[in-house]
Amino acid sequence: MQSPNIADAEWFRRSETQSVFHCLNRDGFEVRIAGGAIRNALLGQPVFEVDFATTATPLDTIRLAADAGVKSVPTGIQHGTITLVVNKTAFEVTTLRRDIETDGRHATVVFGTDWKEDALRRDFTINAFFADRSGAVHDPLGGLRDLEAGRVRFIGDAQLRIREDYLRILRFFRFSAEYAQGGFDEEGVLASIRERHGLERLSKERIRAELLRIVIARRASAAIEIMDETGLLALLLGGVARRARFERLRSMEDALSLPLSPVRRLGALALFVEEDAERLADRLRLSSEESTLLYALAAHSPKIEDRIGRDVLERFLYRFGKNLMLDRVLLAWASLPSYPHRIVDVNLLRWILDWEKPHFPVTGSDLISLGWTPGPKVGEKLRELEAFWIEQNFRPSRKALLQRIDTAGGVTARAPSR
């Protein structure tokens, strides 16, 4: 991988990207694309965010942007970062810098103009690339060799890099799970073990963000295995991991080409009883939506054996929705010790994915037209009717349901039409 050039990349040629070059390559300053966008471009992977580094100070960046009519936002000006917005596309632009003091979470920096010095403060060699306005890739630390070899390696002393920011422990395992081709870098693993106490200094939100990305990474199983065997995973989860169930779930997802769900995988990895969901939701500061899903996955599910009654399953589908039901079925299968391919009913999974929720045909207006007074009792009666309709596997028609109601607000003794 000698002297590569990314000028032909579609995202590089976009007018928005080029506008940043035109805006900041003036008055003796230089701007280059930095980090992950270059790495992914060289690997032929999608690029979703483009970050820049510049020799201009933050105030100079703001001035140059204003001169070019580009909006700037001081999103992290104390650390040298200004966000430029071009045609609603945001680009982070950070002044070259070096750390003069770190506490494991935050760094005090001074600004500079030395590209290699800036590269030396980054985490991994495969993240220390720069690309100039011609698309030429600059590799001051030999990251191209590591990228070609499928190695994820800390820059310099791994332990020192981690002490600068303990989140790098989790980033090491995430990047290794995504980009490493062979075993994980031994120095990086050992340094992560030695500095594991630093994980306690990280915010719950930062841990959550990294862990949920690790569990869906390309080689998630390898990362989980090492983190579990070294005690790192127990520190994060506050409990024992269910690696075998995690692996069975991952195997099923791969075999069936199912979309990945980080919460589903977290549930497979860490849920034993319902109380685990509460602990994990708090420990990882999960979002409301993520917490709700985790609680639902921990709740009692229908018993899953080699075959499931479609009528029972359809009632669960109506109550929980097909995405949650798919998650619960997969977790139930993954919880069985048997090899999953013997258990999985592919046709059943397809039926779940294709299932259309039936429409409950009675409304409050129907009851009011029969003489019911608007109010809470209408809602109660609708819920009662809907429960009956569900238990009858959605077969009673609107007419049959209305026949169960008289104008006085009582329930008739007539059997429903089917």
N, C-alpha and C positions, 0 to 999 in steps of 0.2 A: 504494500500500500504506500507507494512513493508519490510525494507531492500531489495529492489529490486536489481537485477543483470542483466546487459545487455550484458553479454559475448556471448550470442547466436545470437546476432544481426549480420546479414550478413556483414554490413559495419564495425562493430567492429572487425570481424575476418579477414578482408582483410589484405593482407600482407603490404599494404601501411600504414594502420592505426597502425598495430603492429610495423612497422619500427620506427615510432616516439617514441613509448614506449621504444623500445630497444635502440634507439639513445640517449635519454635524461634521462633515469632512471639509471644514473651512477654518479660516483664521489660524492656520497652523495646527489644528487639532485633527485627530483621527478617530474614527469609530469602526469597530469590527463586530461581527456576530460572534457570540461566545457560547460555549458549552453544548448543551443537549441537542439543539437543533442540528448542529454539525455532526454530532455522533450519530443521530438517527438517519440523517441524510446519507452518510457514508455506509450505513448498514441497510439502506433501502427501506427504512421504516417511516411511518407517517410522522410529520412534524406539525405539532399543534400550537406551540409557542416559540417565538423567536425573541431572544434576549440579546442585548448589545452591551459592549464595554467600550469606554471612550477615555481618551486622555484629557478631555475637557472636564473642568470642575462642574459640580451640580449647577452653580449659578451661571456658568458659561453655557451649559446645556440648555438651561431655561432661556437664556438670551438668544442663542442661535435658533432655538425652536420658534421663538417669537418673531425673529427676523424673517423666518421662512413661512410664517403663518400657520405653524403647527401647534396644536394645543399641548401643554405640558402640565403634569400633575405631580407635586412633590411627595410621592407616596412613601419614600424612605430617604428623604434628603439627608438626614443625619448619618446615614450609612452610604451616601453617595448615589442613591437610586432616584431617578426621575422617570415617570411614565409619560411617553409620548403617544398621542392618539391621532392616528391618521385614518380618515374614512371609517371611523368606528372600530378600527383595529388598534389594540394597545400593545406597545412595546416597552419593556423595561430597559432603561439605559443606565448603566452603573459606571461611575468613575473608577479607573484603575486604583487599586489601594493595597495596603498591607496592614495586617493586624499588629497593634502594639500592646494590646492587652485583651485577654479573653477570660471568661469565667465558666466556660462549659455550656453556656447558652447564648451569650451576647458578646460582641467584640467591639473594642474601641479601635477605630481605623484612622489612618492618615492617607490622604490621596497622593497619587503619584502618576508617573508616565511610563513606567517600565512594565512591558507586557509579560515578561517571564516572572517578575516579582509578583505580579497579580496572579499568574497561573499557579505559583507555589503555595498560595493560600487556599486553593480549592481542594476538594476532597479526593477525587480519584483521577488518575491519569486520563481516563477516557472522557472526562468532563473538562479537560484543560485545553480545548482547541479554540482557535480564533479563525475567522474567515474575513478577509478584507473585501473591499468593494468589487474586486475583480473575481471573487469567488475562490481565490487561492486559500488553502487551509494552512494555518501556521500551527505547528506542533512543538512547543518549546520543551516538553517533558517526556517525549517518547511514547505518548499515548496511542499513536497509530499502531505500534507493534503490539501493544496490549489488546487493542481493539481487534486486530487481525487474529490474534491468538485466542481470543475469547477470555481474557483475564480482566478481573476487576481488582485493581490494586490501589491502595492508598498512595498519595503523593508523599514521599519521604517517610518519616517515622510514623507508623500507623497509630501508635499509642498517643503521640503528640497531636496528630490530626483529630483523634477522638476527643482528647481533652479540650480542644478548642470549641467543640460542639458535640455533646453526647448524642445528639440525634443521628450523628454519622454512624453509630452502631447499627441502627435500623436501616439507614440508607445503604450501608454496606451489604446487608442481607437482601434488601430489595433489588439493588443493582446487580448483585451476583445472581439472584434468581431470574433476572431478566436477560442478562448479557453473558454470564460466564458459561463457557462450553464444557469445561471439565470440573474438577473439584474446586471448591471455594478457596481463595487465597489463604494459606495457613497463617501468615503473619496477621492478616486482617481478622481472622477468627480468634486467634490467641489474644490479640489486643482488645477485641470486643469482650472477651471473657474477663480479662484483667480489669477493664474499666466499666464493668456492668453496673457497679454502684451508681454511676452517673445517670443511669436511666431514671432513677428516682427524682432527679432534678428537672426532668422534662415535664412540660404541661401534658395533661391528658389529651388535649386536642391534637398535639403534635404526634403523640404515640398512636392515637387512633388513625390518623391520616396515613402513616407509614404502614401500620399493621394491616389495615384493610387493603392496601396495595400489595403487600407481600403475599397474602393468602390467595390472590388471583394471578400472581406472576407466572411466567412461563414454567419456571422450575420451582414452584411453590413448595412441592414436597421435599425437595432437597434442603431448602432454607428452613422449613419447619423442623425437619429431622435434626439438623445441626443446632438450631436454637433450642430445641427441646432437650437434647442430650447434654447441652452445656449449661442448662438451668436458666437461660435467658427468657425462654417462653413462659416459664412459671412466674418469673418476676413481672411480666407484662399482664398475664391473665389472672394472676392471683389464685391459680388452681392447676389441676392436672390436665394435660392435653390429651385428647382422644385421637391420636395420630392414625390409628388403623381406620377409624370411621372417616376421618378426613380423606385418607387415601382412597377408600372405597367410593366416596362421593366424587372425588376428582376423576377417578377412573370412569365412572358412569357418565359424568358430564362430557368427558373427552370422547367416549365411545358414541355418545348420542348427539354430539355437536351442539350441546345446549349452551345458551348464553350464561355467562358467569355472573354470580351474585356474591359479593364479598361478605354480606351478612349471612347468607346461607352457608358459606364455607366457614365463617366464624362459628356459627352454630354447630356445625359438624365437628369442629375442633374442640369446642369448649363447653358445650351444654351437656350436663348430666341430668339435672333436675331444674324445675322452674326457677328456683332461687338463684341459679347461675345467671339467668338473664338479667336480673336486677343488679347483681354484682358487676357483670360485664358492662352494662349500660352506664353505670356510674364510673367504673374504673377507666373506661375508654371515652367517657363523655360523648356517647353516641347521640346522634340527632334524634328528634322525636320520631321521625319515620323509621329510622334504623332500630330504635328501641322497641317500637311497636311490633316490628317484624320479628325481632329476636324473641320477645315475649310470646308471640303467636307460635313460633317454632318450638318453644319450650313447652307449650301447653299440650294437653293430652290429644293425641291423634288417633284416628281409627286404626285398628290393628291391621298391620300390613303383612300379608303372607304371600304365597305364590300367586294368588288371584284375589281381587278385591271386587266385591259386589258393586256393579255400576250404579244401582239405585242409591246405595248408601253413599258412595263417593259423590254422586251428583248433588246430594243434599249438602255435603260439606263444601262442594264447589260453589253452590249458591251462597252459602254463608260467608265463605272466606275469599272467594275469587280464585281464578285458575292459577295465578302466579304463586300465591301463598300455598295453594293446595299442591301444586307441583313441588314446591320446596319441602313440604311436609312429607309427601310420598317419597321423595328422594332421600330425605334424612331417615325416614323409617326403614327403607331398604338398606341404606348405608349402615344402620345400627345392627343389622343382622350379621352374624359372623360368616355366613356363607359367601362364596364368591359372587359378586353382584350380577354378573352376566347370566347366572343361572336363575336369578330372581326377577330381573327386570323384564317387565312386559312392555315392549316397545310400542305395541298397538295401543296399550292403555295410556302411555305418555302422550302419544299423538292425539288420542281422543281428548285428553285433558287440555292440550294446547289448542285444539280446534273447537273446544266447547264454547257455545254461545249461551250467555245467561238468559234464562226465560224471563219474560216480563210479567210481573204480577198484575192481573187485569182489573183489579178493583181499586178505586180511589175514594178519598173522603167525600168527594162530590156525589158519588153513587149513594153513600149512606145518607147524606143530607137530603137527597132527592126522595129517599124513602121515609123521611120524617125525623131523622136524627138531628138533634140540636148540635151545632158546631161546638167543639170543645174537646177536652182530654179523652172523653169516652169514645169519640170517633177514632182517635188514634189507637186506643186500646183494642177496639173491635177490629180495626184493620190488621193489627199485629196478630190477633187471635186467628183471623181468617188466613193470613199469610202463613202462619205456623201450620194450620191444617192443610193448606195447599202444598206446602213443602213436604209434609209427611205423606201426602198422597202422590208424591213424586211429580208435582206440577201438572197433574192430569185434569183436575176439575176446571171447567171453563168459567168464563165470567158469569154466564147465566146460572151455572150450577152454584157458584159461590154466592151470588145475590139471592138465590132461593133459600139460602141458610139464614137470611136476615128478614125479619118482618118489620113492618112500619112502626111497631111499638119499641123497636130496639132490642128485641129478644132474638134467640136463635131457634129456628124451626126444627122440627123433628124429621124433615124430609131428607132423604139421602141425596147426595150430590149426583148430578149427571156426569157421565164420563165418556 
